[in-house]
Amino acid sequence: MDITGIEETKYWEGIGQVVLRAPNGASARISSHGGQVISWTNSREEELLFTSSKAIFRPPEAIRGGIPLCFPQFGNCGSLERHGFARNRRWVVERDPPPLRGGEPKNRASVDLLLRPSEEDLKWWPHWFEFRLRVSLRDNGDLSMVSRIRNVDGKKFTFSFAYHTYLPVSDISEVRIEGLETLHYLDNLRNRERFTEQEDAVTFESEVDRVYLESPDVLAVLDHGKKKTFIIKKEGLPDTVVWNPWEKKSKLIPDFGDEEYKQMVCVDGAAVDQPITLRPGEEWTGRLELSSVPSSLSVVHQPKNNGSSRTIRS
């Protein structure tokens, strides 16, 4: 593990956190509770992740904001808690992790965390696994996350996964997501009925809860109010979840402010529609990289499903 730019501290009743710092002044904070990135700031100390003012930083509650890890399920399914248990468990810093395939650039500070199932977890999801997470901060302040889930059980298992990424925005009415046009999506507000995106960008006028299928590996979230664009790059994550609870549902969420839906949007790299199956000894890897740039500089080249390319500009 590259120890340059890393600080380990405690922030609540023994819960640890790791702070990564880039040479340009950017930083990221990762909580041992949930293995969750709870803060990411740029060189101007501007926060680039949304966290609710009512978020609960107390186990076993999940933290409402940042980037929760949804595993081994996304949403509600059977006896498991919503979005799985990984975001509610205590992770440990791994001092000597196995190397990533293909390696990583050297110009970054990084930390590795590990989650294994507890005896209680095995009662509800009876599968032995090792979940390794590497969080890195590049010299330019870009944030990256690599999840590796290995089957160390004697039988195969299946799971779904998402980086449930909360992004801060000036006003949800000023936001558009580009890169999802013409794609099929499942609408969770209509019993997961399948639709096709007809607009040239996703915009918001009411509650949205969708799973876009076979989405590009590069997306852009444009905030016209802040004149800022988030660039989302993903690998091994075929789906993109887009969520904003809007006014009515916000009032029903106890750890979320009534009006906070106006200042956030979730855009998740995910594997939801077709869950991942691992045989004994197999390992799955899912990568996410986030960057924030002035909208005038955001030009994203994306491959279409047919192999051609398209460009997103703002």
Residue, then its C-alpha position, 0 to 999 in steps of 0.5 A: m500500500d502506498i502510504t504517501g498522503i495517508e492519515e488514519t484517525k478515529y471520528w466517532e466512538g472508535i470508528g476509524q477513518v482513513v484520509l487520503r490527500a493529493p498534492n494539489g490539496a484534494s482529499a478523500r475520507i473513508s470510514s471503516h463503518g461500511g467501507q464507505v467514502i464519506s467525503w471527497t473534496n477538490s483543491r479548493e476544499e469544495e465538497l464533491l459528495f452529498t451527505s444528508s444533514k440528518a445522516i446517522f453516523r452510528p452503527p448499525e445504521a447506514i450512512r445517508g450520503g457519500i458512496p455506500l457499497c451495495f452488496p450482496q444485493f441492490g434494493n430489497c430482496g428476501s430476508l436480506e436488509r435493503h441494499g445488502f449488509a456491506r454498507n453496515r459492517r465494520w471493515v478492516v484496513e488491509r496492510d498487505p493486499p494481493p496486487l491488482r491485476g494490471g496494477e495501478p499508476k503510482n501517482r496516487a495515495s490509496v488504502d485497501l480495506l477488507l470485509r469477510p462475512s460474520e457468523e450472523d451474516l452467514k445465517w442470512w446469506p450463507h456464502w463465504f466471500e472476501f470483499r477487497l476495496r481499494v480507494s485511491l486519490r490521484d495527484n490531480g484529485d480524481l477519486s477511484m474505487v476498485s472492488r474485488i469480490r472472491n468466492v472462497d466458498g465451496k459452492k457458487f453464489t450470485f450477487s448484485f452490486a452498486y456504488h450508490t454515489y450521492l452527488p451534490v448539485s446546485d438544484i436538481s432542476e438544473v441537472r442533466i445526465e448525458g450518455l443514457e439516451t436511447l437506452h432501455y431502462l427498468d422503472n422501479l416506480r412502475n413495477r420495474e416495467r421496461f421503457t426506452e429513454q426518449e430524451d437526449a438527456v435525463t432531467f428531473e421534474s419528479e421522482v426518478d428511480r431507474v436502472y439503465l441497462e447496458s449503459p456506456d462506461v463513461l457518463a456526464v452529470l452536468d450541473h448548469g447552476k454550478k457550471k460543473t460536470f461530474i465525469i463517471k467512468k466505470e468498468g465491470l458495471p453494465d448498469t447505471v442507477v439514477w435516483n432522486p426521491w423528490e418531495k413526497k418520498s423525502k418526507l418519508i425518509p427519516d435520515f434525509g431532509d425534507e428539502e434535500y432532494k433539491q441538492m442531490v442526485c444518485v448516479d450509480g455504477a451497478a450490476v443489477d439486472q443480470p446478477i453476477t455468479l461466481r464459482p468457487g475460487e473465482e473473483w469479480t472486479g468492478r471499478l469506478e472513477l469520478s472526476s469533476v471539471p468545469s462544464s466548458l471543459s467536459v468532452v467525453h468520448q463514449p463507445k456505443n454498443n455497436g462499437s462506434s463513438r459518440t461525444i458528450r459536450s456541454 
